[in-house]
Every structure is written in C-alpha cells, then in structure tokens.
Amino acid sequence: MASKNRPDRLQVGKNHSFWQSWLHAWNGLKTVVIEERNMRTHLVVGALALAFGWWVGLSADQWLWLCLAIFMVMLCEINNTIAENLCDLVTGPHYHPLAKKIKDIAAGAVVFAAAFAVLVGLILFVPKLWPLVRAWF
Ligand SMILES: Nc1ncnc2c1ncn2[C@@H]1O[C@H](COP(=O)(O)OP(=O)(O)OP(=O)(O)O)[C@@H](O)[C@H]1O
C-alpha cells in the first residue's frame, strides 16, 4: 500500500498549517472538476465568454460583471456538488423525499445563476455584436 494511502494518514482532525488547508481546498476544487460534467461545461463556457470579452474589448466595469456571472455559476455548482454528496452520504442508494428536495433546490440555484449569466452576457455582448451583424446585412 502506498504510504499516502496508509490508514494512519487518513486525517479527521484540524489542518496543521495554512498550506495543508490550501492543499485540501485545492483537492476539493479538483474533485468537483473531475467528478462533475456540468462543472467542466461551466469552465469551457466561462473560458469562451472570457475570450469573447477580450475580443470585443470589454471595459473594466464590464469585466467585473462578466467575472461575477462566471464565478456565481461555479460557486452554485460547487454548492450543488456539496449538497449531492451530503445527501448521498446520508441516504446511500435509498430514495428519500428530503434528499430529492435538497438536490433539486441546489440544482435550481445553478439554473438561477446560469440565467443571471445569460442575462449579463446578453447585456454585454449584444450591443458589441449588433453593429457587426448590421454591417453584414
Ligand atoms: N437519494 C435520493 N432520494 C430522492 N431523490 C434523489 C436521490 N438521489 C437523487 N435524486 C433525484 O435525482 C436527481 C439527480 O440526482 P443527482 O443530483 O445525484 O444527479 P446528478 O446527475 O449529479 O445531478 P446534476 O445534474 O444536478 O449534477 C436529483 O435532482 C433528485 O431529484
């Protein structure tokens, strides 16, 4: 057994240093990206929106709105993953109406944040693209 997998290395107490806290937090973020397909989709769409923002030349204020929208979606997805894992920890493979309620509400928060992101995208990008579209026709 690799030493890092030895049972005596399975920590349940508090972190001993800032770096240990940071490492666990980083591992948590990696877990969300590896395990959640939706998070990978958000990352790709967010990166495309950032590239598009650079292409159309957003102002500082506009960058802030775009970053806020992207971060809100990702934060909600992280919370959704926490809710899913907590429910699975408690219910295991069994159906429970409260688990359904919690998971559906957490997923609803992601949709809510995504709707905000779409709104921000429309407000930022439509005025930039409209002159280009009109020039073509
Ligand atoms: N233990 C359970 N009890 C009741 N309903 C459940 C349970 N587990 C899952 N569900 C229902 O199934 C749906 C999908 O489950 P889950 O959220 O685990 O899958 P997912 O594909 O990871 O979801 P998402 O697309 O939000 O990431 C939940 O929104 C909920 O309605």
The ligand as a MOL file (V3000), in Angstrom:
LIG
                    3D

  0  0  0     0  0            999 V3000
M  V30 BEGIN CTAB
M  V30 COUNTS 31 33 0 0 0
M  V30 BEGIN ATOM
M  V30 1 N -31.4420 9.7020 -2.5790 0
M  V30 2 C -32.3240 10.3320 -3.3560 0
M  V30 3 N -33.6050 10.4750 -2.9600 0
M  V30 4 C -34.5050 11.1180 -3.7490 0
M  V30 5 N -34.2420 11.6570 -4.9480 0
M  V30 6 C -32.9820 11.5590 -5.4020 0
M  V30 7 C -31.9510 10.9030 -4.6450 0
M  V30 8 N -30.7980 10.9670 -5.3490 0
M  V30 9 C -31.0830 11.6320 -6.4830 0
M  V30 10 N -32.3840 12.0040 -6.5260 0
M  V30 11 C -33.0680 12.7340 -7.6250 0
M  V30 12 O -32.3200 12.5450 -8.8070 0
M  V30 13 C -31.8200 13.8080 -9.3080 0
M  V30 14 C -30.4260 13.6200 -9.8530 0
M  V30 15 O -29.5830 13.1340 -8.8370 0
M  V30 16 P -28.1180 13.7220 -8.6210 0
M  V30 17 O -28.2710 15.1860 -8.2740 0
M  V30 18 O -27.4150 12.8600 -7.6370 0
M  V30 19 O -27.5380 13.5010 -10.0890 0
M  V30 20 P -26.6360 14.4650 -10.9950 0
M  V30 21 O -26.7270 13.9340 -12.3640 0
M  V30 22 O -25.2900 14.5900 -10.3390 0
M  V30 23 O -27.4070 15.8900 -10.9130 0
M  V30 24 P -26.9190 17.2980 -11.5300 0
M  V30 25 O -27.2880 17.2490 -12.9760 0
M  V30 26 O -27.7160 18.3440 -10.7430 0
M  V30 27 O -25.4330 17.4250 -11.2610 0
M  V30 28 C -31.9010 14.7710 -8.1190 0
M  V30 29 O -32.0760 16.1120 -8.5380 0
M  V30 30 C -33.1380 14.2460 -7.3820 0
M  V30 31 O -34.3200 14.7450 -7.9810 0
M  V30 END ATOM
M  V30 BEGIN BOND
M  V30 1 1 1 2
M  V30 2 1 2 3
M  V30 3 2 2 7
M  V30 4 2 3 4
M  V30 5 1 4 5
M  V30 6 2 5 6
M  V30 7 1 6 7
M  V30 8 1 6 10
M  V30 9 1 7 8
M  V30 10 2 8 9
M  V30 11 1 9 10
M  V30 12 1 10 11
M  V30 13 1 11 12
M  V30 14 1 11 30
M  V30 15 1 12 13
M  V30 16 1 13 14
M  V30 17 1 13 28
M  V30 18 1 14 15
M  V30 19 1 15 16
M  V30 20 2 16 17
M  V30 21 1 16 18
M  V30 22 1 16 19
M  V30 23 1 19 20
M  V30 24 2 20 21
M  V30 25 1 20 22
M  V30 26 1 20 23
M  V30 27 1 23 24
M  V30 28 2 24 25
M  V30 29 1 24 26
M  V30 30 1 24 27
M  V30 31 1 28 29
M  V30 32 1 28 30
M  V30 33 1 30 31
M  V30 END BOND
M  V30 END CTAB
M  END
